Structure formats: C-alpha cells, structure tokens
Amino acid sequence: MDEYELGQSDVGTINCEIDEIRLDLQLKKNKHYNDVIICGYVYDFCKHPIKNAKVIFYNKYNKEIGFVYTSYEGLYVFWGVKLNSVIRIGVYKKGYHKYCSEVMCVYTKMFRYNMCLQKRYFCSNVLISGHIKDENCNPIKNISVYLLKVCDCCHKKDIFKVTNSNEYGQFVFYDLKRGNYVVYIDNTKFEQYTKQINIIETNKIIDIDVELIKRQVKTKMCGYIKDDFGKPIKKAVVILYRVELNDELIPIEYTISDDNGRYSFDELPCGKYVAKAI
C-alpha cells in the first residue's frame, strides 16, 4: 500500500519560451497506508474453488469488522485491518460446513490465508418434502408416510424410510441418493396414496403436495328370507337396490339365500338400500 494518495497538479500553461515553469503538488497521506491486505483462496477438499462464499473478518473481541465474497476462482481480497491486529476469519457458504480460523496476529503488509470448506453430506443428495391435506385443504397430522426403494434389477419395493406428518401436515425424507422411490400412505381413514419419484439429479429439494381422499366406509348387509310361518326359504333370489335422492330404486347386486334362508351383501358404501326377494 502506497504511503500517499495519487496527487495531481494544477494546469500549467506555456505561452512562450521560458526557462522554467513551476507545478507544485501536495500529496495527501493515504489513510490505508498502515492497512494490511488480506487475501487468499477458498477451496473444497478436492481443491475446487468455491465462488460466492462469504468471508467474514472479526476483531479480537469477536466483533465483525467487514466481509467480502469470493470470486469465480475462489479468490478473496480485504483491507481495513491495521498491521499487528489480532483477527479471526470465518467463511460461510450454503451447502458447506461453516469455517472459522483460530485467533491470528497480522504481522505483514500482505497477509495470505487460504481456507478449505467441507461439503455438508446431505446437501450432495436429495431431500423430499411433502404437505398432506384433506379434500378441503386442511393439513392432516400424525399420518404415517413410507418411502419405498425400488430395486433397479427386479423392481421389488422395500421400505426404506418411515416418518409421520407434523401438526402442519408436513413430512421430510432427506439424504436420498439417485434411484427410484415411491411415497406410500395407507391409512384406515383415507384412500391409499402412492407417488413414484425418480431421482436423477442430486443437490435439490423435491416438493410434493399430497391430497388424501376420505375412505368410504364399507358395511356388510345381511338378513333372512322366511315364509308366513317363519320357516327359512332357501335358494331365494335376493336383489339389492340403492335408494336415490328422488326415491328411485337402482338395482346394484343380487345373491341367493342359503339353506338357512340367509343372504348377505359385502362392502357397501354409505347410503340407503332396499332388498327384494322372490
């Protein structure tokens, strides 16, 4: 750093031949003359430069005194620290572990200090984030969510991870590598849900919205066919009708009564029904 700032004289004019023209200059003291230039590179452990990393400088009281960002080549340059100052240097970059140096004394006008950042393990992989809601867009909590891993060879699905939705209906699966996965939900109150996810690129977040449809309650309907004397009628044809809102009868199933006159219809959804027999 130069001791004085660059100065400039006034304009001097020569109109005729004379022996001498005088141009005096007054130089200002460079206020950064005693500042130290701190520079260096920020790399990862493979010696690849890390750009746009925030390099922060702290004094001996752990107070921030300034920061700069690294260039495309991972280079940073900072001045504003006086000679023989005690400092620490920290580096922050999303996806990497934060680095902070030990306390150092800056004893030269050009202080070089390189730093190496370790990449966060899960950031090199994929995170699946989901939001579970019902048909009215209300979040659903305490839903068990399964992540199945699909085998590339035999396409067999195995449970890879399990989690539960929180009070906001949110769930997360992290640290996922490339491959085929299935998000699977099987809850007694809702219809079964599956979504296949093929992870090709890493270092990303996959966000999915899950709408669960309320499962229709299935009920068994049964009865007995008897004559006027209470005797069971076997092999009677029993027809089941659904009663519509306009009271129209819609036939949906039929069956045959057994030797005891008993008949049954399984897994009927909610609604009104009428049975007829002959």
TITI-341990 format. One record per residue (C-alpha): residue number from 1; residue in one letter; x, y, z. Coordinates in Angstrom, 1 decimal, padded with zeros to 4 digits. Layout:
N
NUM_a_X_Y_Z
...
This chain:
278
1_m_000.0_000.0_000.0
2_d_001.4_003.4_-001.0
3_e_002.1_005.9_001.8
4_y_000.4_008.8_-000.1
5_e_-002.6_009.0_-002.3
6_l_-002.2_009.8_-006.0
7_g_-002.0_013.5_-006.4
8_q_-002.4_015.9_-009.4
9_s_-001.1_019.4_-010.0
10_d_-002.9_022.4_-011.4
11_v_-002.9_023.0_-015.1
12_g_000.3_024.8_-016.2
13_t_000.3_026.9_-019.4
14_i_003.4_027.6_-021.6
15_n_002.7_030.6_-023.9
16_c_006.3_031.4_-024.8
17_e_009.7_030.0_-024.4
18_i_010.8_030.4_-020.8
19_d_013.4_028.7_-018.7
20_e_011.1_027.2_-016.2
21_i_007.5_026.6_-015.3
22_r_006.6_025.5_-011.8
23_l_003.9_022.9_-010.9
24_d_003.8_022.1_-007.2
25_l_001.8_019.1_-005.9
26_q_000.6_018.4_-002.4
27_l_000.1_014.7_-001.7
28_k_-002.4_013.5_000.9
29_k_-001.4_010.9_003.4
30_n_-003.0_007.5_002.5
31_k_-005.3_006.7_005.3
32_h_-005.0_003.0_004.4
33_y_-001.2_003.1_004.4
34_n_-001.0_001.0_007.6
35_d_-003.7_-001.3_006.5
36_v_-003.0_-004.9_005.7
37_i_-004.1_-006.6_002.5
38_i_-005.6_-010.0_003.5
39_c_-006.1_-012.3_000.6
40_g_-006.3_-016.0_-000.2
41_y_-008.4_-018.7_-001.8
42_v_-011.4_-020.7_-000.6
43_y_-011.4_-024.4_-001.8
44_d_-013.2_-027.6_-001.1
45_f_-011.3_-030.7_-000.2
46_c_-010.9_-031.6_-003.9
47_k_-009.1_-028.2_-004.4
48_h_-012.1_-026.9_-006.4
49_p_-012.6_-023.2_-006.0
50_i_-015.8_-022.1_-004.2
51_k_-017.3_-018.9_-005.6
52_n_-019.7_-016.5_-003.8
53_a_-018.5_-017.7_-000.3
54_k_-018.9_-015.0_002.3
55_v_-015.6_-014.3_004.1
56_i_-016.1_-012.5_007.4
57_f_-013.4_-010.8_009.4
58_y_-013.6_-010.4_013.2
59_n_-011.5_-008.5_015.7
60_k_-010.1_-009.9_019.0
61_y_-013.4_-009.1_020.7
62_n_-015.3_-011.3_018.1
63_k_-016.9_-008.2_016.6
64_e_-017.4_-008.3_012.8
65_i_-015.2_-005.6_011.1
66_g_-016.1_-006.4_007.5
67_f_-016.8_-009.1_004.8
68_v_-016.2_-009.8_001.2
69_y_-017.3_-012.5_-001.3
70_t_-015.0_-014.9_-003.2
71_s_-014.7_-014.6_-007.0
72_y_-015.3_-017.3_-009.6
73_e_-011.8_-018.5_-008.9
74_g_-012.4_-018.6_-005.1
75_l_-010.2_-015.6_-004.5
76_y_-011.0_-013.0_-001.8
77_v_-009.2_-009.7_-001.0
78_f_-009.8_-007.5_002.0
79_w_-008.2_-004.4_003.5
80_g_-009.3_-002.4_006.5
81_v_-007.2_-004.2_009.2
82_k_-004.2_-002.5_010.7
83_l_-000.8_-004.0_011.0
84_n_-000.3_-006.2_014.1
85_s_-004.0_-006.5_014.6
86_v_-005.5_-009.7_016.1
87_i_-008.2_-011.2_014.0
88_r_-010.2_-014.3_013.1
89_i_-011.5_-015.2_009.7
90_g_-014.8_-017.1_009.1
91_v_-016.3_-018.4_005.8
92_y_-019.9_-019.2_005.2
93_k_-021.3_-020.9_002.0
94_k_-024.7_-022.7_001.7
95_g_-024.2_-026.4_001.4
96_y_-020.9_-026.4_003.3
97_h_-019.9_-026.5_007.0
98_k_-019.0_-023.1_008.3
99_y_-015.3_-022.5_008.9
100_c_-013.7_-020.2_011.5
101_s_-010.0_-019.8_012.0
102_e_-008.1_-019.5_015.2
103_v_-007.1_-016.1_016.5
104_m_-004.2_-014.8_014.4
105_c_-001.9_-011.8_014.5
106_v_-001.5_-009.9_011.2
107_y_002.2_-009.2_011.1
108_t_002.9_-008.4_007.4
109_k_001.5_-005.9_004.9
110_m_000.4_-008.7_002.7
111_f_-001.2_-011.5_004.7
112_r_-002.2_-014.6_002.7
113_y_-004.6_-017.2_004.2
114_n_-006.2_-020.0_002.3
115_m_-009.2_-021.9_003.6
116_c_-010.9_-025.2_002.9
117_l_-014.6_-026.0_003.3
118_q_-016.1_-029.4_003.9
119_k_-019.4_-030.0_002.0
120_r_-022.4_-031.0_004.0
121_y_-023.1_-034.7_003.3
122_f_-026.8_-034.5_002.9
123_c_-026.6_-031.5_000.6
124_s_-024.9_-033.6_-002.1
125_n_-028.0_-035.7_-002.1
126_v_-031.8_-035.1_-002.4
127_l_-034.5_-034.1_000.1
128_i_-038.2_-034.9_-000.4
129_s_-040.6_-032.5_001.3
130_g_-044.3_-033.1_001.4
131_h_-047.5_-031.4_002.6
132_i_-050.5_-033.6_003.4
133_k_-054.0_-032.1_003.2
134_d_-057.6_-033.4_003.0
135_e_-060.1_-032.6_000.3
136_n_-060.8_-029.2_002.0
137_c_-057.1_-028.2_002.1
138_n_-056.9_-028.8_005.8
139_p_-053.5_-030.2_007.0
140_i_-053.6_-033.7_008.4
141_k_-051.2_-034.6_011.2
142_n_-049.9_-037.9_012.5
143_i_-050.1_-039.7_009.1
144_s_-047.5_-042.4_008.7
145_v_-045.6_-041.9_005.4
146_y_-043.5_-044.7_003.9
147_l_-040.7_-044.2_001.4
148_l_-040.2_-047.4_-000.6
149_k_-037.0_-048.0_-002.6
150_v_-037.4_-049.7_-005.9
151_c_-034.8_-052.2_-006.9
152_d_-033.3_-051.5_-010.3
153_c_-032.9_-055.2_-011.2
154_c_-036.2_-056.9_-010.1
155_h_-038.3_-053.8_-009.4
156_k_-039.1_-055.1_-005.9
157_k_-040.2_-052.4_-003.5
158_d_-038.8_-052.4_000.1
159_i_-039.5_-050.0_002.9
160_f_-036.5_-047.6_003.0
161_k_-037.7_-044.9_005.5
162_v_-040.7_-044.1_007.6
163_t_-041.9_-040.8_009.1
164_n_-045.0_-039.0_010.4
165_s_-046.6_-035.7_009.4
166_n_-046.4_-032.9_011.9
167_e_-049.3_-030.6_013.0
168_y_-049.0_-028.7_009.7
169_g_-049.2_-031.9_007.6
170_q_-045.5_-031.7_006.7
171_f_-043.0_-034.5_006.3
172_v_-039.5_-034.8_005.1
173_f_-037.2_-037.5_003.8
174_y_-033.5_-036.5_003.5
175_d_-030.1_-037.8_002.4
176_l_-031.5_-039.6_-000.6
177_k_-029.3_-040.8_-003.5
178_r_-030.2_-041.3_-007.1
179_g_-032.8_-044.0_-007.8
180_n_-036.5_-044.8_-008.0
181_y_-038.6_-044.3_-004.9
182_v_-042.3_-044.5_-004.0
183_v_-044.1_-042.3_-001.4
184_y_-046.7_-044.6_000.1
185_i_-049.5_-043.8_002.5
186_d_-052.0_-046.4_003.8
187_n_-054.3_-045.0_006.5
188_t_-057.6_-046.6_007.6
189_k_-059.4_-043.2_007.3
190_f_-058.2_-042.3_003.8
191_e_-057.8_-043.9_000.4
192_q_-054.4_-045.4_-000.3
193_y_-051.9_-042.9_-001.8
194_t_-048.8_-043.7_-003.9
195_k_-046.5_-041.4_-005.9
196_q_-043.4_-042.6_-007.8
197_i_-040.3_-040.4_-007.7
198_n_-037.3_-040.9_-010.0
199_i_-034.2_-039.1_-008.6
200_i_-031.8_-038.3_-011.4
201_e_-030.2_-035.0_-010.2
202_t_-028.7_-034.5_-006.7
203_n_-028.3_-031.5_-004.5
204_k_-032.0_-030.5_-004.8
205_i_-035.3_-030.5_-003.0
206_i_-038.4_-032.3_-004.4
207_d_-041.6_-030.8_-003.0
208_i_-044.9_-032.7_-003.3
209_d_-048.5_-031.9_-002.3
210_v_-050.5_-034.9_-001.1
211_e_-054.3_-034.8_-001.1
212_l_-055.8_-037.7_000.9
213_i_-059.4_-038.6_000.0
214_k_-061.6_-039.9_002.8
215_r_-062.1_-043.6_002.6
216_q_-065.7_-044.6_002.2
217_v_-066.9_-046.9_005.0
218_k_-067.7_-050.4_003.7
219_t_-070.6_-052.2_005.5
220_k_-072.0_-055.7_005.3
221_m_-075.7_-056.0_004.9
222_c_-077.4_-059.4_005.7
223_g_-080.8_-060.8_006.6
224_y_-083.1_-063.9_006.4
225_i_-085.8_-065.0_004.0
226_k_-088.8_-066.7_005.7
227_d_-092.3_-067.6_004.9
228_d_-095.5_-066.7_006.7
229_f_-094.8_-069.4_009.3
230_g_-091.3_-068.3_010.0
231_k_-089.7_-071.2_008.0
232_p_-086.4_-070.3_006.2
233_i_-086.7_-070.2_002.4
234_k_-083.6_-071.5_000.7
235_k_-082.4_-070.6_-002.8
236_a_-084.4_-067.4_-002.9
237_v_-083.2_-064.8_-005.3
238_v_-082.4_-061.6_-003.3
239_i_-081.9_-058.3_-005.2
240_l_-080.4_-055.3_-003.5
241_y_-081.5_-051.8_-004.6
242_r_-079.9_-048.4_-003.8
243_v_-082.4_-045.7_-003.0
244_e_-081.6_-042.4_-004.8
245_l_-082.5_-038.9_-003.6
246_n_-085.7_-039.0_-005.7
247_d_-086.6_-042.3_-004.1
248_e_-085.8_-044.1_-007.4
249_l_-084.6_-047.7_-006.8
250_i_-081.5_-048.7_-008.7
251_p_-080.6_-052.5_-008.7
252_i_-076.9_-053.0_-007.9
253_e_-076.4_-056.6_-006.8
254_y_-078.2_-059.9_-006.3
255_t_-077.5_-063.2_-004.4
256_i_-079.1_-066.5_-003.4
257_s_-080.1_-067.4_000.1
258_d_-078.5_-070.4_001.7
259_d_-080.2_-073.4_003.4
260_n_-081.0_-071.3_006.4
261_g_-082.6_-068.6_004.3
262_r_-079.7_-066.2_005.0
263_y_-078.3_-063.8_002.5
264_s_-075.5_-061.1_002.6
265_f_-074.0_-058.3_000.6
266_d_-070.5_-057.2_001.4
267_e_-068.6_-053.9_001.3
268_l_-071.4_-051.5_000.8
269_p_-070.7_-047.7_000.9
270_c_-072.9_-045.3_002.9
271_g_-076.4_-044.9_001.5
272_k_-080.0_-046.1_001.6
273_y_-080.8_-049.7_000.4
274_v_-083.8_-051.9_-000.1
275_a_-083.7_-055.7_-000.5
276_k_-086.3_-057.6_-002.6
277_a_-086.6_-061.4_-002.9
278_i_-088.5_-064.0_-004.9
